[in-house]
Amino acid sequence: MQKLPPRHNAIAMPFVLSMLMTIVVSGISTLTVVGLKAGWHGLWYKAWLLSWAVAFPTMVLFVLPIARCLVAQFVEQPGVLGVVGPAGDARGAMPAKAVHQSSRE
């Protein structure tokens, strides 16, 4: 199977993450309210589908940008090759020679 290019990560990650989280949360909620009686899985599916339809666009448009901003306040972000950090150093950046060598391996 051919993989998608890296540029699709911005949509693929929240797509999968929102699916998994809403499956778990809607399943717990459905079991808490209904219990394990006949037809609970149909109710779970409906609850999941509605919650995912709300969660995915909410995550992409609002939650992830806010979370990234909040996390950046207390976690040092990785350096980008050739980019100088706020302290004036190139922390996290690999020398060009190391990048060239590692790409051959």
Legacy VTK file of the C-alpha trace (Angstrom):
# vtk DataFile Version 3.0
C-alpha trace
ASCII
DATASET POLYDATA
POINTS 105 float
0.000 0.000 0.000
1.366 3.392 -0.970
1.571 5.963 1.834
0.253 9.497 1.610
2.818 12.301 1.392
3.752 14.089 4.663
1.623 17.136 3.809
-1.500 15.038 4.540
-0.473 14.536 8.174
-2.265 17.740 9.215
-5.623 16.153 8.315
-4.873 12.424 8.723
-3.740 12.701 12.358
-6.831 14.544 13.667
-9.038 12.308 11.472
-7.764 9.119 13.117
-7.413 10.665 16.576
-10.975 12.010 16.578
-12.323 8.646 15.394
-10.563 6.710 18.138
-11.408 9.155 20.914
-15.084 9.427 19.989
-15.389 5.624 19.711
-14.104 5.255 23.271
-16.068 8.153 24.780
-19.359 7.363 23.028
-18.978 3.687 23.932
-18.505 4.483 27.622
-21.388 6.942 27.583
-23.721 4.536 25.784
-22.895 1.653 28.122
-23.339 3.895 31.165
-26.798 5.051 30.089
-28.183 1.947 28.318
-26.120 -0.964 29.637
-25.441 -4.191 27.764
-28.962 -4.847 26.580
-30.047 -5.862 23.103
-29.420 -3.201 20.481
-26.853 -1.214 22.491
-24.304 -1.438 19.668
-26.726 0.335 17.266
-27.159 3.139 19.787
-23.380 3.274 20.221
-22.874 3.564 16.465
-25.365 6.448 16.204
-23.805 8.212 19.187
-20.329 7.721 17.759
-21.259 8.954 14.281
-22.823 12.151 15.634
-19.977 12.812 18.074
-17.322 12.182 15.409
-19.092 14.472 12.922
-18.770 17.249 15.510
-15.356 16.287 16.929
-13.342 16.073 13.698
-13.938 19.602 12.370
-13.785 20.993 15.913
-10.417 19.341 16.456
-8.959 20.528 13.140
-10.246 24.096 13.335
-10.085 24.906 17.050
-8.691 22.301 19.438
-5.370 21.404 17.766
-4.262 25.002 17.103
-5.072 25.969 20.697
-3.387 22.830 22.075
-0.238 23.466 20.003
-0.070 27.029 21.262
-0.537 25.985 24.895
2.028 23.172 24.663
4.554 25.511 23.018
4.389 27.641 26.181
6.057 24.917 28.270
7.688 22.463 25.817
10.695 23.440 23.740
9.845 23.000 20.085
12.200 21.047 17.796
14.647 23.089 15.760
14.413 23.308 11.990
17.518 22.963 9.834
19.094 26.362 9.361
16.634 28.216 11.583
18.043 30.143 14.509
16.060 29.919 17.736
14.933 32.834 19.912
18.115 32.666 22.008
20.226 33.200 18.889
21.492 29.629 18.650
20.631 26.846 16.275
19.544 24.351 18.939
18.115 21.178 17.480
19.401 21.886 13.986
21.617 19.206 12.470
24.726 20.259 10.581
24.308 20.016 6.807
27.019 17.330 6.599
25.184 15.109 9.131
21.910 15.514 7.247
23.603 14.598 3.962
25.253 11.513 5.483
22.113 10.304 7.237
20.089 10.546 4.024
22.378 7.978 2.361
22.043 5.416 5.139
LINES 1 106
105 0 1 2 3 4 5 6 7 8 9 10 11 12 13 14 15 16 17 18 19 20 21 22 23 24 25 26 27 28 29 30 31 32 33 34 35 36 37 38 39 40 41 42 43 44 45 46 47 48 49 50 51 52 53 54 55 56 57 58 59 60 61 62 63 64 65 66 67 68 69 70 71 72 73 74 75 76 77 78 79 80 81 82 83 84 85 86 87 88 89 90 91 92 93 94 95 96 97 98 99 100 101 102 103 104
